Amino acid sequence: MRIFIAHADADQAVADELKGYILPNGGVFAQTETGARGFGYVQPSDVVIVLWSQACVFSPYRMQLEKRMLDAWADERLVLVRLDHSFLPVGMRDLPVIDASFETTRQITTWRDVTRAAKERMNALMVAHQARLDEVSDDEGTSDGSGQEGFELGLQTVPSANDPDKDPPEALFVSYAHADDFKVGAIVGLVENAGRAVWIDRGGIRAGHGWAGEIVRAIKSAGGALIMCSARAFESDHVKREIYLADRYKKPMLPVFLEEAVPPEDFEYFFAAVQWLELFRLPGDQHESAVARALESFAS
């Protein structure tokens, strides 16, 4: 396990400075991007420190940097550091960030705080890894071969595959901006009428402690993701992360447009190979049949 420092080429000197602090003070190995030799390889166990700056905003590798950030966030391996007052990208703006914009304090306090945060992430990862090993050991020692009667997904209980009558389709994850709650609720009702269960956060999981792990587990177990698209959704950090997770775990996605809205470049990347359902263009009495048809071709 090591620390990987992700950064723009223009911030190589700052990354080297941080690396020089971590090596004697952190007791762990640190690696920076490889600069002119290309993008460095991040190991799955690396804690990733991202140095975000204006140089990242205008970097030709911005999308790769954002992917590094989202990968690390999804695995709870991210330490986010802002080198100046440039805006963080959608998907990162509401995450904890360490302010390193004052150069004079970096060696005095900031790099200490960054190193401490990275070591805390490493310790948490080691504890979680040991807990998983213990759980596997316990399961092997106590398993009686019985199956679950059902499992909880958010606010909805979805029957497990042990249903004696039939195997129900997996629940669909609903990603949306809470400002669109009224419109989304109507569409969710149509999805349920079509025979599909859903996972939707209406209880504020996103705002609670440990919500990231809950959302990750929900998307990993889902049969697909319904992305409720609007101008508000395209400005939502939560929606951006959920789309990324659906793509990461290779879940089919169905963008459902609640209104006329143009996806930003980073959203359009994920929608490039999927068909959109522009529900706002249809009369209300056609919504149910349109949703049913889209679900048939979307995921079984």
LUMDOLO-651937 format. One line per field, with one value per residue: y, x, z of N, C-alpha, C, O in turn. Coordinates in steps of 0.2 Angstrom, whole numbers. Layout:
# LUMDOLO-651937
nc2 <- Y ...
nc1 <- X ...
nc3 <- Z ...
cac2 <- Y ...
cac1 <- X ...
cac3 <- Z ...
cc2 <- Y ...
cc1 <- X ...
cc3 <- Z ...
oc2 <- Y ...
oc1 <- X ...
oc3 <- Z ...
This chain:
# LUMDOLO-651937
nc2 <- -6 11 29 39 53 63 74 89 92 104 106 99 102 106 94 86 92 90 76 75 79 69 57 57 60 53 39 31 25 36 41 51 58 54 63 70 57 51 46 41 24 19 9 -3 -3 9 24 40 55 70 84 98 111 126 123 110 111 116 106 95 82 82 74 61 64 67 55 48 54 50 36 34 40 32 20 24 30 43 58 75 89 107 118 131 143 138 131 116 101 96 84 83 94 94 87 83 94 99 114 121 133 143 146 149 142 129 120 121 118 113 102 93 91 85 73 67 64 56 45 41 37 25 17 15 8 -4 -9 -11 -21 -31 -34 -39 -51 -58 -59 -67 -79 -82 -85 -96 -105 -106 -107 -114 -117 -111 -100 -82 -74 -62 -45 -29 -14 1 10 1 -16 -29 -44 -59 -70 -82 -83 -94 -94 -87 -79 -63 -48 -38 -24 -7 6 23 38 55 73 80 91 88 80 79 76 65 56 53 46 35 28 24 15 5 1 -6 -17 -17 -16 -3 6 20 34 42 45 52 47 51 62 57 49 39 37 35 22 15 19 14 0 -1 2 -7 -19 -17 -19 -10 7 21 37 52 66 83 101 104 91 89 98 92 85 73 65 65 57 45 42 39 28 19 17 12 0 -7 -6 -6 10 21 36 47 60 74 86 99 99 101 89 92 91 81 73 69 61 48 45 43 30 26 24 38 43 54 60 72 77 70 68 67 56 47 43 31 20 23 22 9 2 7 1 -12 -14 -10 -16 -33
nc1 <- 4 3 5 -2 1 -9 -9 -9 3 9 10 20 31 25 20 31 36 27 28 41 39 31 38 49 40 28 31 28 28 28 21 22 13 20 23 31 33 21 4 4 3 -10 -12 -24 -24 -19 -19 -25 -20 -26 -21 -28 -30 -30 -23 -26 -40 -38 -31 -26 -28 -39 -51 -46 -40 -51 -57 -48 -50 -64 -63 -55 -63 -74 -69 -66 -53 -48 -40 -43 -36 -34 -25 -27 -39 -48 -62 -69 -73 -89 -97 -87 -88 -94 -87 -76 -62 -45 -37 -24 -20 -13 3 14 11 11 22 22 10 0 4 7 -6 -12 -4 -8 -21 -21 -14 -24 -34 -27 -26 -39 -43 -35 -41 -54 -51 -46 -58 -66 -59 -61 -75 -77 -70 -79 -91 -87 -86 -98 -109 -124 -130 -142 -153 -156 -171 -175 -169 -163 -165 -161 -176 -184 -190 -183 -188 -178 -168 -173 -187 -200 -209 -205 -190 -187 -184 -169 -168 -169 -158 -161 -156 -156 -159 -164 -172 -180 -190 -204 -208 -200 -205 -217 -213 -206 -217 -223 -213 -213 -226 -224 -218 -206 -194 -187 -173 -172 -166 -175 -174 -164 -151 -139 -135 -131 -120 -108 -114 -109 -104 -116 -123 -114 -115 -128 -129 -120 -127 -138 -149 -148 -147 -157 -157 -162 -164 -160 -158 -155 -151 -139 -131 -128 -119 -120 -128 -118 -108 -115 -119 -106 -102 -111 -107 -94 -97 -102 -116 -131 -138 -151 -155 -167 -176 -182 -185 -180 -164 -146 -134 -119 -101 -94 -105 -111 -101 -103 -116 -115 -116 -128 -146 -158 -172 -183 -194 -201 -205 -216 -234 -243 -252 -245 -234 -233 -234 -222 -212 -213 -210 -196 -190 -191 -182 -171 -166 -167
nc3 <- 0 -4 -6 -19 -29 -38 -51 -61 -75 -74 -61 -56 -48 -36 -32 -30 -20 -10 -9 -5 8 13 13 23 34 34 34 24 7 -7 -23 -38 -52 -69 -77 -92 -96 -97 -90 -74 -66 -56 -42 -36 -22 -18 -9 -15 -17 -23 -32 -35 -47 -56 -67 -69 -73 -86 -92 -104 -100 -92 -90 -87 -75 -68 -68 -60 -48 -45 -45 -34 -24 -24 -19 -7 -5 -7 -5 -6 -12 -14 -23 -27 -30 -40 -48 -42 -51 -57 -46 -37 -29 -17 -8 5 7 7 10 1 -4 1 -1 8 20 18 20 34 40 31 23 33 37 26 24 36 34 23 29 38 29 24 35 38 27 29 40 36 26 34 41 31 28 40 40 29 34 45 38 31 41 47 38 32 21 18 10 7 12 7 2 8 -1 0 2 -2 -1 -10 -18 -16 -27 -23 -23 -25 -36 -47 -54 -50 -59 -57 -46 -52 -51 -47 -52 -48 -47 -32 -32 -43 -38 -38 -52 -54 -45 -51 -63 -58 -52 -64 -69 -59 -61 -73 -69 -63 -50 -40 -34 -24 -17 -5 8 12 12 5 12 24 36 29 18 5 3 4 -7 -17 -15 -18 -32 -37 -35 -43 -57 -67 -72 -70 -76 -72 -81 -81 -81 -68 -63 -71 -64 -52 -40 -34 -44 -54 -49 -47 -60 -65 -56 -61 -74 -71 -65 -75 -78 -87 -94 -94 -99 -95 -100 -92 -96 -108 -110 -111 -110 -101 -106 -99 -94 -106 -111 -105 -110 -123 -130 -128 -128 -127 -118 -122 -113 -110 -122 -126 -125 -109 -108 -115 -109 -100 -109 -116 -107 -103 -115 -117 -106 -109 -119 -113 -101 -95
cac2 <- 0 17 35 41 60 64 81 92 92 111 106 93 104 105 87 84 95 86 69 75 79 63 51 56 61 48 32 27 27 41 41 56 57 53 69 69 50 49 45 35 18 19 2 -3 -2 16 30 44 63 74 91 101 118 129 119 104 113 117 101 90 76 83 68 56 66 67 48 46 56 46 30 34 42 26 15 28 31 49 64 80 95 112 122 138 144 136 127 109 99 93 77 84 100 94 82 87 96 102 120 122 139 148 143 150 138 122 116 122 114 110 95 89 89 80 67 64 62 50 39 39 33 19 13 13 2 -10 -11 -14 -27 -37 -36 -43 -57 -61 -61 -73 -84 -84 -88 -103 -109 -106 -108 -120 -117 -108 -94 -76 -73 -56 -41 -22 -9 8 11 -4 -23 -33 -51 -62 -75 -88 -83 -100 -94 -84 -75 -57 -44 -35 -18 -2 12 29 44 61 78 80 97 86 75 78 73 59 51 50 41 29 25 20 10 0 -2 -10 -23 -17 -13 2 8 27 37 47 46 57 43 55 67 54 46 32 36 33 15 12 20 10 -6 -2 2 -14 -25 -15 -22 -5 14 26 43 57 71 90 106 103 85 90 102 88 81 66 62 64 51 39 40 36 22 14 15 8 -7 -9 -6 -2 16 24 43 49 68 77 93 100 101 99 86 94 86 75 69 66 55 42 44 42 24 23 28 42 43 61 59 78 78 66 70 64 50 42 42 25 15 24 20 2 0 8 -4 -19 -14 -7 -22 -38
cac1 <- 0 7 2 -1 -1 -11 -9 -7 10 11 10 25 35 22 19 37 37 23 31 47 37 28 43 52 36 23 32 25 31 24 23 19 12 26 25 32 33 14 0 6 -1 -12 -13 -30 -24 -16 -23 -24 -20 -27 -19 -33 -28 -32 -19 -31 -46 -37 -26 -29 -29 -44 -55 -42 -39 -57 -58 -44 -53 -70 -61 -53 -68 -79 -66 -64 -46 -47 -38 -43 -32 -35 -19 -29 -46 -51 -68 -69 -78 -96 -95 -82 -88 -97 -83 -71 -56 -40 -35 -17 -19 -8 10 18 9 11 27 21 4 -4 7 5 -14 -13 -1 -12 -28 -19 -13 -30 -37 -24 -28 -46 -43 -33 -46 -59 -49 -46 -65 -69 -56 -64 -82 -76 -69 -85 -96 -85 -87 -105 -114 -128 -132 -148 -153 -160 -178 -175 -164 -165 -162 -164 -182 -189 -187 -184 -187 -172 -169 -176 -194 -202 -213 -201 -184 -189 -178 -165 -170 -166 -156 -164 -152 -160 -158 -169 -176 -185 -193 -211 -208 -197 -210 -222 -210 -205 -223 -224 -208 -216 -232 -221 -216 -199 -193 -183 -169 -172 -165 -179 -173 -158 -145 -134 -133 -129 -114 -107 -119 -105 -104 -123 -124 -110 -118 -135 -128 -117 -132 -144 -150 -147 -148 -162 -154 -167 -160 -163 -153 -153 -147 -132 -127 -128 -113 -123 -129 -112 -105 -119 -118 -99 -102 -115 -102 -89 -99 -105 -123 -134 -140 -157 -156 -174 -175 -188 -185 -175 -157 -140 -129 -112 -97 -93 -110 -112 -96 -107 -122 -113 -117 -135 -152 -161 -179 -185 -201 -204 -208 -222 -240 -244 -255 -241 -228 -233 -232 -215 -208 -213 -206 -189 -188 -191 -176 -165 -163 -172
cac3 <- 0 -5 -8 -26 -29 -45 -52 -68 -77 -72 -54 -54 -42 -29 -30 -28 -13 -5 -9 -1 15 15 14 30 40 34 35 18 0 -11 -30 -41 -59 -72 -81 -99 -98 -97 -84 -69 -65 -49 -40 -33 -15 -17 -7 -20 -16 -29 -31 -40 -48 -63 -72 -70 -76 -93 -94 -109 -97 -86 -90 -84 -68 -64 -67 -54 -42 -44 -44 -27 -20 -24 -14 0 -5 -10 -1 -11 -10 -19 -23 -28 -29 -46 -46 -43 -56 -54 -44 -32 -26 -10 -5 10 3 11 6 1 -8 4 -2 14 26 16 24 41 42 26 21 38 37 20 26 41 31 19 33 41 24 24 41 37 22 32 45 32 23 39 43 26 29 46 38 25 38 49 34 29 47 50 33 32 14 17 6 10 10 3 4 8 -6 1 5 -5 -1 -17 -16 -19 -32 -20 -24 -27 -42 -53 -53 -52 -62 -52 -45 -56 -47 -49 -50 -49 -42 -27 -34 -47 -34 -40 -58 -54 -42 -56 -68 -54 -52 -71 -69 -55 -65 -78 -66 -61 -43 -40 -28 -25 -11 -3 15 14 13 2 17 30 37 26 12 -1 3 3 -14 -21 -15 -22 -39 -39 -35 -47 -64 -72 -69 -73 -75 -73 -84 -81 -80 -61 -63 -74 -60 -46 -38 -33 -50 -58 -46 -48 -67 -65 -53 -65 -79 -68 -64 -82 -78 -93 -92 -98 -98 -95 -100 -89 -99 -113 -107 -115 -106 -102 -110 -95 -94 -113 -112 -102 -113 -130 -133 -125 -131 -123 -118 -121 -111 -110 -129 -127 -121 -103 -109 -119 -104 -97 -114 -118 -102 -103 -121 -115 -101 -112 -123 -109 -97 -93
cc2 <- 6 23 37 48 61 72 83 92 99 111 101 96 104 98 84 86 91 79 69 76 73 57 51 57 56 41 28 29 31 41 47 54 57 58 68 62 47 48 39 30 19 12 3 -1 5 21 36 52 66 81 95 108 120 125 112 105 114 111 97 83 76 77 63 58 65 59 45 48 52 39 29 36 35 21 18 28 38 54 70 86 101 117 129 138 143 132 120 107 96 86 77 90 100 89 86 88 100 108 121 128 144 144 143 145 130 117 116 118 110 103 90 86 84 73 63 61 56 44 36 35 26 15 11 7 -4 -13 -15 -21 -33 -39 -40 -50 -61 -63 -67 -80 -87 -87 -95 -108 -110 -107 -114 -121 -114 -102 -88 -76 -67 -51 -34 -18 -3 7 5 -11 -26 -40 -54 -67 -82 -88 -90 -100 -92 -80 -68 -53 -40 -27 -13 4 18 35 50 67 79 86 94 80 73 74 66 54 48 45 35 25 21 15 4 -3 -7 -16 -23 -13 -8 3 16 30 43 48 49 53 47 59 64 51 40 31 33 25 12 13 16 3 -7 -2 -5 -19 -23 -19 -17 2 18 33 49 64 78 94 105 96 86 95 98 84 74 62 61 58 45 37 36 29 17 12 11 1 -10 -10 -3 4 18 31 45 57 70 84 93 102 97 96 90 89 80 70 65 60 48 40 43 36 21 27 32 42 50 62 66 80 75 69 65 57 44 40 34 20 17 22 12 -1 1 3 -11 -19 -12 -13 -26 -40
cc1 <- 4 2 3 -3 -3 -12 -8 0 13 13 15 29 32 21 25 39 33 26 37 45 35 33 46 46 30 24 30 28 26 26 19 17 19 27 25 31 26 11 3 1 -3 -14 -20 -30 -21 -21 -21 -25 -21 -26 -23 -31 -31 -29 -23 -37 -44 -32 -30 -31 -35 -48 -52 -41 -45 -59 -54 -47 -59 -68 -59 -58 -73 -76 -64 -57 -44 -45 -38 -40 -33 -29 -21 -36 -50 -57 -67 -74 -84 -94 -91 -83 -91 -93 -78 -64 -51 -37 -28 -15 -14 -1 14 17 9 16 26 15 0 -2 6 -2 -15 -10 -5 -18 -26 -18 -19 -34 -34 -26 -35 -47 -40 -38 -52 -57 -49 -53 -68 -66 -60 -71 -82 -75 -75 -90 -94 -86 -94 -110 -117 -132 -139 -148 -157 -167 -179 -170 -166 -161 -165 -171 -187 -186 -189 -183 -181 -174 -172 -183 -196 -206 -209 -195 -186 -183 -175 -168 -166 -164 -158 -159 -155 -158 -165 -174 -181 -189 -200 -211 -205 -201 -215 -219 -208 -211 -224 -219 -210 -222 -230 -218 -209 -198 -188 -179 -169 -171 -170 -178 -167 -151 -139 -131 -130 -122 -113 -111 -115 -105 -111 -125 -120 -113 -124 -134 -124 -122 -138 -143 -148 -148 -152 -159 -159 -164 -164 -157 -150 -149 -140 -128 -126 -122 -115 -124 -123 -109 -109 -119 -111 -99 -106 -111 -97 -90 -103 -112 -126 -138 -146 -157 -163 -174 -182 -190 -180 -169 -152 -135 -122 -107 -95 -98 -111 -107 -100 -113 -121 -116 -124 -140 -155 -168 -181 -192 -204 -207 -215 -228 -241 -247 -251 -235 -228 -231 -225 -210 -207 -209 -198 -186 -187 -184 -170 -162 -169 -171
cc3 <- 0 -6 -15 -26 -37 -45 -60 -69 -74 -65 -51 -48 -36 -27 -27 -21 -8 -4 -4 7 18 17 21 36 40 35 29 12 -4 -18 -33 -49 -63 -77 -88 -101 -98 -90 -80 -68 -57 -47 -36 -25 -13 -14 -12 -17 -22 -28 -37 -40 -54 -68 -74 -74 -84 -96 -99 -106 -91 -85 -86 -77 -64 -63 -61 -48 -40 -42 -36 -22 -19 -19 -8 1 -7 -4 -6 -8 -16 -18 -24 -28 -36 -44 -47 -48 -53 -52 -38 -27 -19 -6 0 6 8 7 7 -4 -6 4 5 20 24 20 31 43 37 24 26 38 31 22 31 38 26 23 36 35 23 29 41 32 24 36 41 28 28 41 37 26 35 44 34 29 42 44 32 35 49 44 33 26 13 13 10 8 6 5 3 3 -4 5 3 -4 -7 -15 -19 -24 -29 -20 -28 -34 -48 -50 -55 -55 -56 -52 -50 -51 -51 -47 -52 -45 -38 -29 -39 -44 -37 -47 -58 -51 -47 -61 -64 -53 -59 -71 -65 -58 -70 -76 -63 -54 -44 -33 -29 -18 -9 5 17 15 11 7 23 30 33 20 6 -2 2 -4 -19 -21 -19 -29 -41 -40 -40 -54 -69 -68 -73 -71 -77 -75 -84 -80 -73 -60 -65 -69 -53 -45 -37 -39 -54 -55 -47 -55 -68 -62 -58 -71 -77 -67 -70 -81 -84 -90 -96 -95 -99 -95 -98 -93 -104 -110 -110 -110 -107 -104 -105 -94 -101 -114 -110 -106 -121 -133 -131 -128 -126 -123 -116 -119 -111 -117 -130 -123 -115 -104 -113 -114 -102 -103 -116 -113 -102 -109 -120 -111 -104 -116 -119 -105 -95 -86
oc2 <- 7 22 37 50 61 75 78 93 99 115 99 92 102 97 80 83 90 76 65 74 71 54 46 54 55 37 22 35 29 41 48 49 59 58 65 60 41 50 34 31 19 9 8 1 7 21 37 53 66 84 95 112 116 124 110 102 112 112 95 79 72 75 59 53 63 57 41 44 50 36 25 32 34 17 15 27 39 55 70 89 99 120 133 134 145 128 118 110 94 82 73 90 104 88 92 84 104 108 122 128 148 140 138 144 126 112 112 114 105 98 84 80 79 68 57 55 51 38 30 30 21 9 5 3 -9 -19 -20 -25 -38 -45 -45 -55 -67 -68 -71 -85 -93 -92 -99 -113 -115 -108 -119 -125 -115 -98 -89 -78 -66 -53 -32 -19 -1 4 5 -12 -27 -42 -52 -69 -86 -93 -91 -105 -95 -78 -66 -55 -38 -25 -14 6 19 36 51 65 79 86 97 76 67 69 62 48 43 40 29 19 15 9 -2 -9 -11 -20 -28 -8 -8 1 18 27 49 53 50 55 47 61 67 51 35 26 30 23 7 9 13 0 -12 -6 -7 -24 -28 -21 -18 2 19 35 50 67 78 92 106 96 83 95 101 80 69 57 55 54 40 31 31 25 11 6 6 -4 -15 -16 3 4 17 32 44 59 69 86 89 108 92 99 91 83 74 64 59 56 43 35 41 36 16 33 30 41 53 63 66 84 76 71 59 52 39 36 31 15 12 19 9 -6 -3 1 -14 -25 -13 -13 -24 -44
oc1 <- 9 -4 9 -9 2 -14 -7 4 18 16 15 31 35 21 25 42 36 26 39 49 36 32 46 48 26 20 30 31 20 32 13 20 24 32 21 30 25 13 3 -5 1 -19 -22 -35 -20 -27 -15 -31 -16 -29 -21 -30 -34 -32 -23 -39 -48 -29 -36 -34 -35 -49 -55 -41 -45 -62 -56 -47 -60 -71 -61 -59 -75 -80 -60 -54 -38 -49 -34 -42 -32 -28 -17 -39 -56 -57 -63 -79 -84 -91 -90 -80 -89 -95 -76 -62 -53 -35 -25 -10 -12 1 18 21 8 14 28 16 -2 -6 5 -3 -19 -13 -6 -20 -30 -20 -20 -37 -37 -27 -36 -51 -43 -38 -54 -61 -50 -54 -72 -69 -61 -73 -86 -78 -76 -93 -98 -87 -95 -116 -114 -136 -142 -143 -160 -168 -184 -166 -170 -155 -170 -171 -193 -180 -194 -178 -179 -179 -173 -187 -193 -206 -209 -195 -187 -177 -178 -171 -160 -169 -157 -159 -158 -155 -170 -180 -186 -192 -202 -215 -208 -202 -217 -223 -209 -211 -227 -221 -210 -223 -233 -215 -206 -201 -184 -182 -166 -174 -169 -182 -165 -147 -133 -125 -128 -119 -118 -112 -118 -107 -111 -127 -123 -113 -126 -137 -126 -121 -142 -138 -147 -150 -151 -159 -161 -161 -169 -151 -144 -144 -135 -122 -123 -121 -111 -122 -123 -106 -106 -119 -110 -96 -104 -111 -95 -86 -106 -115 -124 -141 -145 -160 -165 -173 -187 -195 -175 -169 -152 -133 -119 -109 -95 -97 -113 -109 -99 -115 -126 -118 -126 -139 -156 -171 -181 -197 -211 -212 -218 -227 -238 -245 -253 -231 -222 -227 -221 -205 -202 -205 -194 -181 -182 -181 -164 -156 -174 -175
oc3 <- 4 -7 -17 -24 -41 -41 -64 -64 -71 -62 -45 -43 -31 -21 -23 -17 -2 2 0 11 23 22 24 41 45 36 30 11 -4 -19 -31 -51 -60 -81 -91 -107 -100 -85 -83 -69 -53 -51 -33 -22 -7 -16 -13 -15 -27 -24 -42 -35 -58 -74 -79 -79 -88 -101 -99 -109 -86 -79 -82 -72 -59 -58 -57 -43 -35 -38 -32 -17 -13 -16 -4 6 -8 1 -11 -3 -22 -13 -23 -25 -37 -38 -52 -49 -47 -56 -34 -22 -15 0 -2 2 12 1 12 -7 -9 8 6 24 28 22 35 48 38 24 25 40 32 20 31 40 26 21 37 37 23 28 42 33 23 37 43 28 26 42 39 25 34 46 34 28 43 46 32 34 53 46 34 25 7 14 15 2 2 10 -1 2 -7 10 5 -5 -10 -12 -25 -25 -33 -17 -33 -38 -53 -44 -61 -53 -51 -57 -51 -47 -57 -41 -58 -39 -40 -27 -40 -48 -38 -47 -61 -53 -46 -62 -67 -54 -59 -74 -67 -57 -72 -79 -62 -53 -49 -28 -34 -13 -12 7 23 19 14 7 27 25 34 18 2 -7 -2 -7 -23 -26 -22 -33 -47 -44 -41 -57 -75 -62 -79 -66 -83 -70 -86 -79 -71 -56 -62 -71 -48 -50 -40 -40 -57 -59 -48 -56 -71 -65 -58 -73 -80 -69 -69 -84 -85 -84 -102 -90 -105 -89 -101 -92 -105 -107 -113 -105 -112 -105 -108 -92 -101 -118 -114 -106 -124 -139 -132 -130 -120 -129 -111 -123 -112 -117 -135 -117 -115 -101 -113 -116 -102 -101 -118 -115 -101 -109 -121 -111 -102 -116 -121 -105 -93 -84
